[in-house]
Amino acid sequence: MSSETWNRTEAVIVAAALEPLDVASHLAAAAVVARLEWYPSTEHLLSVSLLTDAAGRVARNADGVLEPGPAAADLADALTEAFDVDVLMEGVPARRVAGEAAGAGEAGPGEGGAGEGG
């Protein structure tokens, strides 16, 4: 049994069109422990709750035992690529807006960042 301490990390997946069951299948195939919430009235949003460790890695279910999996940022990138969505995750900078080239929306040094906006 793992002595790892896990924290709940919240994320939101934003997309023009989204199939929650496809996202659930993708996460299940990677053995990522997640809770998804989706409502037809906000069909472009999918709420995702994950368990993360102190190093920012998401929990995976390894035969009934939780173990550290990929970094939360890597999971966000994988979801962005797999579903052409924007993943907004606590502690992880947004990677891109759906349909925009990866990295195109990221600010470089001295170009602004968190806290700026309109």
Secondary structure, 3 states (H helix, E strand, C coil): CCCCCCEEEEEEEECCCCCHHHHHHHHHHCCECEEEECCHHHCCEEEEEEEECCCCEEEEEECCEEEEEEEHHHHHHHHHHHHCCEEEECCECCCCCCCCCCCCCCCCCCCCCCCCCC
